[in-house]
Amino acid sequence: MLKKIKGRWALVSKSNPKILKWFGRFKPSKKTVLKEERRVQFFKHSGWKGESKRHSKASRGIETGRKSFGARGLPR
């Protein structure tokens, strides 16, 4: 939902008073607002947590198929 807060336009969550994106002093076009809403919905429904699958597997100790290297950059 697009809302004006303290003279600036913001995309605000409908379910809670959380600001999802600031647009600035000038009202953004409908196209820009729809683009940002789609972006928000993508991250909401994808379950993306800020890390790639490869890195999350490595952090859990699952074999990723890559060689490990020592401190000097040489294979162990």
C-alpha positions in Angstrom: 0.0 0.0 0.0 1.4 3.4 -1.0 1.3 6.0 1.8 2.7 9.4 2.5 4.7 9.6 5.7 6.3 12.9 6.9 6.3 14.3 3.4 7.9 11.2 1.8 6.2 8.3 -0.1 6.6 4.8 1.2 5.4 1.3 0.3 3.9 0.0 3.6 2.8 -3.5 4.6 -1.0 -4.0 4.9 -0.7 -6.5 7.7 1.5 -4.5 10.0 2.9 -0.9 10.0 6.2 -1.9 8.4 7.8 0.3 5.7 9.0 -1.9 2.9 10.5 0.7 0.6 11.0 4.5 0.7 10.4 6.4 -2.6 11.2 10.0 -1.6 9.4 13.3 -1.9 7.7 12.7 -5.2 4.9 10.2 -5.8 6.2 7.2 -7.8 4.3 6.0 -10.9 1.9 3.1 -10.7 4.4 1.1 -12.7 7.1 1.6 -10.2 4.9 0.8 -7.2 3.7 -2.5 -8.9 7.3 -3.4 -9.7 8.3 -3.0 -6.0 5.2 -4.9 -4.8 6.1 -7.8 -7.1 9.7 -7.8 -5.7 8.4 -7.9 -2.1 6.0 -10.7 -3.0 8.9 -12.7 -4.6 10.9 -12.6 -1.4 7.9 -13.2 0.8 6.9 -16.4 -1.0 10.2 -17.8 -2.1 11.5 -18.4 1.4 14.8 -16.7 0.6 16.8 -16.2 3.8 19.7 -14.2 2.4 22.0 -17.1 1.6 22.4 -19.4 -1.4 21.7 -23.1 -1.1 25.3 -23.9 -1.6 26.4 -21.8 1.3 23.7 -23.1 3.6 24.7 -26.7 2.8 28.3 -25.9 3.6 27.5 -24.3 6.9 25.6 -27.4 7.9 28.5 -29.7 7.1 27.0 -31.3 4.0 29.5 -32.1 1.2 29.3 -29.6 -1.6 31.8 -31.2 -4.0 34.4 -28.5 -3.8 38.0 -28.9 -2.8 39.0 -27.3 0.5 42.1 -25.1 0.6 44.5 -24.4 3.4 45.5 -21.0 4.7 48.1 -20.5 2.0 45.7 -21.3 -0.8 47.1 -24.8 -1.4 44.9 -27.9 -1.6 44.9 -29.9 1.7 
